[in-house]
Amino acid sequence: MYIVWTDRAAEKLSDKIQGKEGHLQLKYDTDGCGCVVSGVTALWLVDELEEDNQKVETNGVPLYVEKSKMIFLDDIMTIDFVVEANCFQLKSPNQILNPRMSYFNKL
């Protein structure tokens, strides 16, 4: 898996994290979704990683993904920031996985 951060997304993330120490996780959240295949991706800043998390290759900001949830994601993805919607966006060459991806500070 390889994730590309656009310049806009990296800059916005830097503003949000500013001075905080933790690990950035691409979380595939299934709470309240009814079943595991109906998950929603989000960016979480956490102080500790769960045992199942695996570091993925990126062009910049280090990012972790739950190994068991990688099956629901594409091999190559891009994280962008949409200024008009004030949110992150997760997409791949084949699809938009989350057009309005949230960021949560879980520290």
MODELLER restraints for C-alpha pairs under 7 A, 6 or more apart:
rsr = mdl.restraints
at = mdl.atoms
rsr.add(forms.Gaussian(group=physical.xy_distance, feature=features.Distance(at['CA:1:A'], at['CA:56:A']), mean=6.18, stdev=0.5))
rsr.add(forms.Gaussian(group=physical.xy_distance, feature=features.Distance(at['CA:1:A'], at['CA:57:A']), mean=6.59, stdev=0.5))
rsr.add(forms.Gaussian(group=physical.xy_distance, feature=features.Distance(at['CA:1:A'], at['CA:75:A']), mean=4.35, stdev=0.5))
rsr.add(forms.Gaussian(group=physical.xy_distance, feature=features.Distance(at['CA:1:A'], at['CA:76:A']), mean=5.79, stdev=0.5))
rsr.add(forms.Gaussian(group=physical.xy_distance, feature=features.Distance(at['CA:2:A'], at['CA:56:A']), mean=6.38, stdev=0.5))
rsr.add(forms.Gaussian(group=physical.xy_distance, feature=features.Distance(at['CA:2:A'], at['CA:57:A']), mean=4.93, stdev=0.5))
rsr.add(forms.Gaussian(group=physical.xy_distance, feature=features.Distance(at['CA:2:A'], at['CA:58:A']), mean=5.58, stdev=0.5))
rsr.add(forms.Gaussian(group=physical.xy_distance, feature=features.Distance(at['CA:2:A'], at['CA:75:A']), mean=6.19, stdev=0.5))
rsr.add(forms.Gaussian(group=physical.xy_distance, feature=features.Distance(at['CA:2:A'], at['CA:76:A']), mean=4.94, stdev=0.5))
rsr.add(forms.Gaussian(group=physical.xy_distance, feature=features.Distance(at['CA:2:A'], at['CA:77:A']), mean=6.44, stdev=0.5))
rsr.add(forms.Gaussian(group=physical.xy_distance, feature=features.Distance(at['CA:3:A'], at['CA:57:A']), mean=6.35, stdev=0.5))
rsr.add(forms.Gaussian(group=physical.xy_distance, feature=features.Distance(at['CA:3:A'], at['CA:58:A']), mean=4.72, stdev=0.5))
rsr.add(forms.Gaussian(group=physical.xy_distance, feature=features.Distance(at['CA:3:A'], at['CA:59:A']), mean=6.96, stdev=0.5))
rsr.add(forms.Gaussian(group=physical.xy_distance, feature=features.Distance(at['CA:3:A'], at['CA:76:A']), mean=5.90, stdev=0.5))
rsr.add(forms.Gaussian(group=physical.xy_distance, feature=features.Distance(at['CA:3:A'], at['CA:77:A']), mean=4.84, stdev=0.5))
rsr.add(forms.Gaussian(group=physical.xy_distance, feature=features.Distance(at['CA:3:A'], at['CA:78:A']), mean=5.44, stdev=0.5))
rsr.add(forms.Gaussian(group=physical.xy_distance, feature=features.Distance(at['CA:4:A'], at['CA:58:A']), mean=5.60, stdev=0.5))
rsr.add(forms.Gaussian(group=physical.xy_distance, feature=features.Distance(at['CA:4:A'], at['CA:59:A']), mean=5.47, stdev=0.5))
rsr.add(forms.Gaussian(group=physical.xy_distance, feature=features.Distance(at['CA:4:A'], at['CA:77:A']), mean=6.27, stdev=0.5))
rsr.add(forms.Gaussian(group=physical.xy_distance, feature=features.Distance(at['CA:4:A'], at['CA:78:A']), mean=4.58, stdev=0.5))
rsr.add(forms.Gaussian(group=physical.xy_distance, feature=features.Distance(at['CA:4:A'], at['CA:79:A']), mean=6.18, stdev=0.5))
rsr.add(forms.Gaussian(group=physical.xy_distance, feature=features.Distance(at['CA:5:A'], at['CA:59:A']), mean=6.37, stdev=0.5))
rsr.add(forms.Gaussian(group=physical.xy_distance, feature=features.Distance(at['CA:5:A'], at['CA:60:A']), mean=6.63, stdev=0.5))
rsr.add(forms.Gaussian(group=physical.xy_distance, feature=features.Distance(at['CA:5:A'], at['CA:78:A']), mean=5.94, stdev=0.5))
rsr.add(forms.Gaussian(group=physical.xy_distance, feature=features.Distance(at['CA:5:A'], at['CA:79:A']), mean=5.06, stdev=0.5))
rsr.add(forms.Gaussian(group=physical.xy_distance, feature=features.Distance(at['CA:5:A'], at['CA:80:A']), mean=6.38, stdev=0.5))
rsr.add(forms.Gaussian(group=physical.xy_distance, feature=features.Distance(at['CA:6:A'], at['CA:79:A']), mean=6.36, stdev=0.5))
rsr.add(forms.Gaussian(group=physical.xy_distance, feature=features.Distance(at['CA:6:A'], at['CA:80:A']), mean=5.29, stdev=0.5))
rsr.add(forms.Gaussian(group=physical.xy_distance, feature=features.Distance(at['CA:8:A'], at['CA:80:A']), mean=6.52, stdev=0.5))
rsr.add(forms.Gaussian(group=physical.xy_distance, feature=features.Distance(at['CA:8:A'], at['CA:81:A']), mean=5.71, stdev=0.5))
rsr.add(forms.Gaussian(group=physical.xy_distance, feature=features.Distance(at['CA:9:A'], at['CA:79:A']), mean=6.50, stdev=0.5))
rsr.add(forms.Gaussian(group=physical.xy_distance, feature=features.Distance(at['CA:9:A'], at['CA:80:A']), mean=4.81, stdev=0.5))
rsr.add(forms.Gaussian(group=physical.xy_distance, feature=features.Distance(at['CA:9:A'], at['CA:81:A']), mean=4.58, stdev=0.5))
rsr.add(forms.Gaussian(group=physical.xy_distance, feature=features.Distance(at['CA:9:A'], at['CA:88:A']), mean=6.88, stdev=0.5))
rsr.add(forms.Gaussian(group=physical.xy_distance, feature=features.Distance(at['CA:22:A'], at['CA:45:A']), mean=6.08, stdev=0.5))
rsr.add(forms.Gaussian(group=physical.xy_distance, feature=features.Distance(at['CA:22:A'], at['CA:46:A']), mean=5.43, stdev=0.5))
rsr.add(forms.Gaussian(group=physical.xy_distance, feature=features.Distance(at['CA:22:A'], at['CA:47:A']), mean=4.62, stdev=0.5))
rsr.add(forms.Gaussian(group=physical.xy_distance, feature=features.Distance(at['CA:23:A'], at['CA:45:A']), mean=5.61, stdev=0.5))
rsr.add(forms.Gaussian(group=physical.xy_distance, feature=features.Distance(at['CA:23:A'], at['CA:46:A']), mean=5.32, stdev=0.5))
rsr.add(forms.Gaussian(group=physical.xy_distance, feature=features.Distance(at['CA:23:A'], at['CA:47:A']), mean=6.12, stdev=0.5))
rsr.add(forms.Gaussian(group=physical.xy_distance, feature=features.Distance(at['CA:23:A'], at['CA:48:A']), mean=6.99, stdev=0.5))
rsr.add(forms.Gaussian(group=physical.xy_distance, feature=features.Distance(at['CA:24:A'], at['CA:43:A']), mean=6.83, stdev=0.5))
rsr.add(forms.Gaussian(group=physical.xy_distance, feature=features.Distance(at['CA:24:A'], at['CA:44:A']), mean=5.76, stdev=0.5))
rsr.add(forms.Gaussian(group=physical.xy_distance, feature=features.Distance(at['CA:24:A'], at['CA:45:A']), mean=4.63, stdev=0.5))
rsr.add(forms.Gaussian(group=physical.xy_distance, feature=features.Distance(at['CA:24:A'], at['CA:46:A']), mean=6.41, stdev=0.5))
rsr.add(forms.Gaussian(group=physical.xy_distance, feature=features.Distance(at['CA:24:A'], at['CA:62:A']), mean=6.87, stdev=0.5))
rsr.add(forms.Gaussian(group=physical.xy_distance, feature=features.Distance(at['CA:24:A'], at['CA:63:A']), mean=5.23, stdev=0.5))
rsr.add(forms.Gaussian(group=physical.xy_distance, feature=features.Distance(at['CA:24:A'], at['CA:64:A']), mean=6.30, stdev=0.5))
rsr.add(forms.Gaussian(group=physical.xy_distance, feature=features.Distance(at['CA:25:A'], at['CA:43:A']), mean=5.74, stdev=0.5))
rsr.add(forms.Gaussian(group=physical.xy_distance, feature=features.Distance(at['CA:25:A'], at['CA:44:A']), mean=5.11, stdev=0.5))
rsr.add(forms.Gaussian(group=physical.xy_distance, feature=features.Distance(at['CA:25:A'], at['CA:45:A']), mean=6.27, stdev=0.5))
rsr.add(forms.Gaussian(group=physical.xy_distance, feature=features.Distance(at['CA:25:A'], at['CA:63:A']), mean=5.50, stdev=0.5))
rsr.add(forms.Gaussian(group=physical.xy_distance, feature=features.Distance(at['CA:25:A'], at['CA:64:A']), mean=4.59, stdev=0.5))
rsr.add(forms.Gaussian(group=physical.xy_distance, feature=features.Distance(at['CA:25:A'], at['CA:65:A']), mean=5.80, stdev=0.5))
rsr.add(forms.Gaussian(group=physical.xy_distance, feature=features.Distance(at['CA:26:A'], at['CA:41:A']), mean=6.62, stdev=0.5))
rsr.add(forms.Gaussian(group=physical.xy_distance, feature=features.Distance(at['CA:26:A'], at['CA:42:A']), mean=5.84, stdev=0.5))
rsr.add(forms.Gaussian(group=physical.xy_distance, feature=features.Distance(at['CA:26:A'], at['CA:43:A']), mean=4.86, stdev=0.5))
rsr.add(forms.Gaussian(group=physical.xy_distance, feature=features.Distance(at['CA:26:A'], at['CA:44:A']), mean=6.46, stdev=0.5))
rsr.add(forms.Gaussian(group=physical.xy_distance, feature=features.Distance(at['CA:26:A'], at['CA:63:A']), mean=6.70, stdev=0.5))
rsr.add(forms.Gaussian(group=physical.xy_distance, feature=features.Distance(at['CA:26:A'], at['CA:64:A']), mean=6.05, stdev=0.5))
rsr.add(forms.Gaussian(group=physical.xy_distance, feature=features.Distance(at['CA:26:A'], at['CA:65:A']), mean=5.27, stdev=0.5))
rsr.add(forms.Gaussian(group=physical.xy_distance, feature=features.Distance(at['CA:27:A'], at['CA:41:A']), mean=5.47, stdev=0.5))
rsr.add(forms.Gaussian(group=physical.xy_distance, feature=features.Distance(at['CA:27:A'], at['CA:42:A']), mean=5.26, stdev=0.5))
rsr.add(forms.Gaussian(group=physical.xy_distance, feature=features.Distance(at['CA:27:A'], at['CA:43:A']), mean=6.01, stdev=0.5))
rsr.add(forms.Gaussian(group=physical.xy_distance, feature=features.Distance(at['CA:27:A'], at['CA:44:A']), mean=6.48, stdev=0.5))
rsr.add(forms.Gaussian(group=physical.xy_distance, feature=features.Distance(at['CA:27:A'], at['CA:65:A']), mean=6.40, stdev=0.5))
rsr.add(forms.Gaussian(group=physical.xy_distance, feature=features.Distance(at['CA:28:A'], at['CA:39:A']), mean=5.78, stdev=0.5))
rsr.add(forms.Gaussian(group=physical.xy_distance, feature=features.Distance(at['CA:28:A'], at['CA:40:A']), mean=5.53, stdev=0.5))
rsr.add(forms.Gaussian(group=physical.xy_distance, feature=features.Distance(at['CA:28:A'], at['CA:41:A']), mean=4.47, stdev=0.5))
rsr.add(forms.Gaussian(group=physical.xy_distance, feature=features.Distance(at['CA:28:A'], at['CA:42:A']), mean=6.64, stdev=0.5))
rsr.add(forms.Gaussian(group=physical.xy_distance, feature=features.Distance(at['CA:28:A'], at['CA:69:A']), mean=6.53, stdev=0.5))
rsr.add(forms.Gaussian(group=physical.xy_distance, feature=features.Distance(at['CA:29:A'], at['CA:39:A']), mean=5.22, stdev=0.5))
rsr.add(forms.Gaussian(group=physical.xy_distance, feature=features.Distance(at['CA:29:A'], at['CA:40:A']), mean=5.21, stdev=0.5))
rsr.add(forms.Gaussian(group=physical.xy_distance, feature=features.Distance(at['CA:29:A'], at['CA:41:A']), mean=6.01, stdev=0.5))
rsr.add(forms.Gaussian(group=physical.xy_distance, feature=features.Distance(at['CA:30:A'], at['CA:36:A']), mean=5.65, stdev=0.5))
rsr.add(forms.Gaussian(group=physical.xy_distance, feature=features.Distance(at['CA:30:A'], at['CA:38:A']), mean=6.63, stdev=0.5))
rsr.add(forms.Gaussian(group=physical.xy_distance, feature=features.Distance(at['CA:30:A'], at['CA:39:A']), mean=4.32, stdev=0.5))
rsr.add(forms.Gaussian(group=physical.xy_distance, feature=features.Distance(at['CA:30:A'], at['CA:40:A']), mean=6.50, stdev=0.5))
rsr.add(forms.Gaussian(group=physical.xy_distance, feature=features.Distance(at['CA:33:A'], at['CA:39:A']), mean=6.16, stdev=0.5))
rsr.add(forms.Gaussian(group=physical.xy_distance, feature=features.Distance(at['CA:41:A'], at['CA:98:A']), mean=6.61, stdev=0.5))
rsr.add(forms.Gaussian(group=physical.xy_distance, feature=features.Distance(at['CA:41:A'], at['CA:101:A']), mean=6.47, stdev=0.5))
rsr.add(forms.Gaussian(group=physical.xy_distance, feature=features.Distance(at['CA:42:A'], at['CA:101:A']), mean=5.30, stdev=0.5))
rsr.add(forms.Gaussian(group=physical.xy_distance, feature=features.Distance(at['CA:42:A'], at['CA:102:A']), mean=5.10, stdev=0.5))
rsr.add(forms.Gaussian(group=physical.xy_distance, feature=features.Distance(at['CA:42:A'], at['CA:103:A']), mean=5.99, stdev=0.5))
rsr.add(forms.Gaussian(group=physical.xy_distance, feature=features.Distance(at['CA:43:A'], at['CA:102:A']), mean=6.16, stdev=0.5))
rsr.add(forms.Gaussian(group=physical.xy_distance, feature=features.Distance(at['CA:43:A'], at['CA:103:A']), mean=4.62, stdev=0.5))
rsr.add(forms.Gaussian(group=physical.xy_distance, feature=features.Distance(at['CA:43:A'], at['CA:104:A']), mean=6.22, stdev=0.5))
rsr.add(forms.Gaussian(group=physical.xy_distance, feature=features.Distance(at['CA:44:A'], at['CA:103:A']), mean=5.84, stdev=0.5))
rsr.add(forms.Gaussian(group=physical.xy_distance, feature=features.Distance(at['CA:44:A'], at['CA:104:A']), mean=4.83, stdev=0.5))
rsr.add(forms.Gaussian(group=physical.xy_distance, feature=features.Distance(at['CA:44:A'], at['CA:105:A']), mean=5.92, stdev=0.5))
rsr.add(forms.Gaussian(group=physical.xy_distance, feature=features.Distance(at['CA:44:A'], at['CA:106:A']), mean=6.36, stdev=0.5))
rsr.add(forms.Gaussian(group=physical.xy_distance, feature=features.Distance(at['CA:45:A'], at['CA:104:A']), mean=6.29, stdev=0.5))
rsr.add(forms.Gaussian(group=physical.xy_distance, feature=features.Distance(at['CA:45:A'], at['CA:105:A']), mean=4.88, stdev=0.5))
rsr.add(forms.Gaussian(group=physical.xy_distance, feature=features.Distance(at['CA:45:A'], at['CA:106:A']), mean=5.50, stdev=0.5))
rsr.add(forms.Gaussian(group=physical.xy_distance, feature=features.Distance(at['CA:45:A'], at['CA:107:A']), mean=6.55, stdev=0.5))
rsr.add(forms.Gaussian(group=physical.xy_distance, feature=features.Distance(at['CA:46:A'], at['CA:105:A']), mean=6.85, stdev=0.5))
rsr.add(forms.Gaussian(group=physical.xy_distance, feature=features.Distance(at['CA:46:A'], at['CA:106:A']), mean=5.03, stdev=0.5))
rsr.add(forms.Gaussian(group=physical.xy_distance, feature=features.Distance(at['CA:46:A'], at['CA:107:A']), mean=5.18, stdev=0.5))
rsr.add(forms.Gaussian(group=physical.xy_distance, feature=features.Distance(at['CA:47:A'], at['CA:107:A']), mean=5.41, stdev=0.5))
rsr.add(forms.Gaussian(group=physical.xy_distance, feature=features.Distance(at['CA:52:A'], at['CA:66:A']), mean=5.35, stdev=0.5))
rsr.add(forms.Gaussian(group=physical.xy_distance, feature=features.Distance(at['CA:52:A'], at['CA:67:A']), mean=5.66, stdev=0.5))
rsr.add(forms.Gaussian(group=physical.xy_distance, feature=features.Distance(at['CA:53:A'], at['CA:64:A']), mean=5.89, stdev=0.5))
rsr.add(forms.Gaussian(group=physical.xy_distance, feature=features.Distance(at['CA:53:A'], at['CA:65:A']), mean=5.26, stdev=0.5))
rsr.add(forms.Gaussian(group=physical.xy_distance, feature=features.Distance(at['CA:53:A'], at['CA:66:A']), mean=4.21, stdev=0.5))
rsr.add(forms.Gaussian(group=physical.xy_distance, feature=features.Distance(at['CA:53:A'], at['CA:67:A']), mean=5.69, stdev=0.5))
rsr.add(forms.Gaussian(group=physical.xy_distance, feature=features.Distance(at['CA:54:A'], at['CA:64:A']), mean=5.30, stdev=0.5))
rsr.add(forms.Gaussian(group=physical.xy_distance, feature=features.Distance(at['CA:54:A'], at['CA:65:A']), mean=5.43, stdev=0.5))
rsr.add(forms.Gaussian(group=physical.xy_distance, feature=features.Distance(at['CA:54:A'], at['CA:66:A']), mean=6.08, stdev=0.5))
rsr.add(forms.Gaussian(group=physical.xy_distance, feature=features.Distance(at['CA:54:A'], at['CA:67:A']), mean=5.84, stdev=0.5))
rsr.add(forms.Gaussian(group=physical.xy_distance, feature=features.Distance(at['CA:55:A'], at['CA:63:A']), mean=5.87, stdev=0.5))
rsr.add(forms.Gaussian(group=physical.xy_distance, feature=features.Distance(at['CA:55:A'], at['CA:64:A']), mean=4.34, stdev=0.5))
rsr.add(forms.Gaussian(group=physical.xy_distance, feature=features.Distance(at['CA:55:A'], at['CA:65:A']), mean=6.48, stdev=0.5))
rsr.add(forms.Gaussian(group=physical.xy_distance, feature=features.Distance(at['CA:56:A'], at['CA:63:A']), mean=5.96, stdev=0.5))
rsr.add(forms.Gaussian(group=physical.xy_distance, feature=features.Distance(at['CA:56:A'], at['CA:64:A']), mean=5.82, stdev=0.5))
rsr.add(forms.Gaussian(group=physical.xy_distance, feature=features.Distance(at['CA:56:A'], at['CA:65:A']), mean=6.92, stdev=0.5))
rsr.add(forms.Gaussian(group=physical.xy_distance, feature=features.Distance(at['CA:74:A'], at['CA:92:A']), mean=6.69, stdev=0.5))
rsr.add(forms.Gaussian(group=physical.xy_distance, feature=features.Distance(at['CA:76:A'], at['CA:92:A']), mean=6.05, stdev=0.5))
rsr.add(forms.Gaussian(group=physical.xy_distance, feature=features.Distance(at['CA:77:A'], at['CA:90:A']), mean=6.88, stdev=0.5))
rsr.add(forms.Gaussian(group=physical.xy_distance, feature=features.Distance(at['CA:77:A'], at['CA:91:A']), mean=5.53, stdev=0.5))
rsr.add(forms.Gaussian(group=physical.xy_distance, feature=features.Distance(at['CA:77:A'], at['CA:92:A']), mean=4.30, stdev=0.5))
rsr.add(forms.Gaussian(group=physical.xy_distance, feature=features.Distance(at['CA:78:A'], at['CA:90:A']), mean=5.81, stdev=0.5))
rsr.add(forms.Gaussian(group=physical.xy_distance, feature=features.Distance(at['CA:78:A'], at['CA:91:A']), mean=5.30, stdev=0.5))
rsr.add(forms.Gaussian(group=physical.xy_distance, feature=features.Distance(at['CA:78:A'], at['CA:92:A']), mean=5.97, stdev=0.5))
rsr.add(forms.Gaussian(group=physical.xy_distance, feature=features.Distance(at['CA:79:A'], at['CA:88:A']), mean=6.73, stdev=0.5))
rsr.add(forms.Gaussian(group=physical.xy_distance, feature=features.Distance(at['CA:79:A'], at['CA:89:A']), mean=5.60, stdev=0.5))
rsr.add(forms.Gaussian(group=physical.xy_distance, feature=features.Distance(at['CA:79:A'], at['CA:90:A']), mean=4.77, stdev=0.5))
rsr.add(forms.Gaussian(group=physical.xy_distance, feature=features.Distance(at['CA:79:A'], at['CA:91:A']), mean=6.61, stdev=0.5))
rsr.add(forms.Gaussian(group=physical.xy_distance, feature=features.Distance(at['CA:80:A'], at['CA:88:A']), mean=5.63, stdev=0.5))
rsr.add(forms.Gaussian(group=physical.xy_distance, feature=features.Distance(at['CA:80:A'], at['CA:89:A']), mean=5.12, stdev=0.5))
rsr.add(forms.Gaussian(group=physical.xy_distance, feature=features.Distance(at['CA:80:A'], at['CA:90:A']), mean=6.62, stdev=0.5))
rsr.add(forms.Gaussian(group=physical.xy_distance, feature=features.Distance(at['CA:81:A'], at['CA:87:A']), mean=5.79, stdev=0.5))
rsr.add(forms.Gaussian(group=physical.xy_distance, feature=features.Distance(at['CA:81:A'], at['CA:88:A']), mean=4.27, stdev=0.5))
rsr.add(forms.Gaussian(group=physical.xy_distance, feature=features.Distance(at['CA:81:A'], at['CA:89:A']), mean=5.84, stdev=0.5))
rsr.add(forms.Gaussian(group=physical.xy_distance, feature=features.Distance(at['CA:82:A'], at['CA:88:A']), mean=5.99, stdev=0.5))
rsr.add(forms.Gaussian(group=physical.xy_distance, feature=features.Distance(at['CA:82:A'], at['CA:89:A']), mean=6.75, stdev=0.5))
rsr.add(forms.Gaussian(group=physical.xy_distance, feature=features.Distance(at['CA:87:A'], at['CA:100:A']), mean=5.52, stdev=0.5))
rsr.add(forms.Gaussian(group=physical.xy_distance, feature=features.Distance(at['CA:87:A'], at['CA:101:A']), mean=6.03, stdev=0.5))
rsr.add(forms.Gaussian(group=physical.xy_distance, feature=features.Distance(at['CA:87:A'], at['CA:102:A']), mean=6.25, stdev=0.5))
rsr.add(forms.Gaussian(group=physical.xy_distance, feature=features.Distance(at['CA:88:A'], at['CA:100:A']), mean=5.82, stdev=0.5))
rsr.add(forms.Gaussian(group=physical.xy_distance, feature=features.Distance(at['CA:88:A'], at['CA:101:A']), mean=4.84, stdev=0.5))
rsr.add(forms.Gaussian(group=physical.xy_distance, feature=features.Distance(at['CA:88:A'], at['CA:102:A']), mean=6.35, stdev=0.5))
rsr.add(forms.Gaussian(group=physical.xy_distance, feature=features.Distance(at['CA:89:A'], at['CA:98:A']), mean=5.73, stdev=0.5))
rsr.add(forms.Gaussian(group=physical.xy_distance, feature=features.Distance(at['CA:89:A'], at['CA:99:A']), mean=4.73, stdev=0.5))
rsr.add(forms.Gaussian(group=physical.xy_distance, feature=features.Distance(at['CA:89:A'], at['CA:100:A']), mean=5.43, stdev=0.5))
rsr.add(forms.Gaussian(group=physical.xy_distance, feature=features.Distance(at['CA:89:A'], at['CA:101:A']), mean=5.27, stdev=0.5))
rsr.add(forms.Gaussian(group=physical.xy_distance, feature=features.Distance(at['CA:90:A'], at['CA:96:A']), mean=6.22, stdev=0.5))
rsr.add(forms.Gaussian(group=physical.xy_distance, feature=features.Distance(at['CA:90:A'], at['CA:97:A']), mean=5.47, stdev=0.5))
rsr.add(forms.Gaussian(group=physical.xy_distance, feature=features.Distance(at['CA:90:A'], at['CA:98:A']), mean=5.09, stdev=0.5))
rsr.add(forms.Gaussian(group=physical.xy_distance, feature=features.Distance(at['CA:90:A'], at['CA:99:A']), mean=6.35, stdev=0.5))
rsr.add(forms.Gaussian(group=physical.xy_distance, feature=features.Distance(at['CA:90:A'], at['CA:101:A']), mean=6.76, stdev=0.5))
rsr.add(forms.Gaussian(group=physical.xy_distance, feature=features.Distance(at['CA:91:A'], at['CA:97:A']), mean=5.23, stdev=0.5))
rsr.add(forms.Gaussian(group=physical.xy_distance, feature=features.Distance(at['CA:91:A'], at['CA:98:A']), mean=6.80, stdev=0.5))
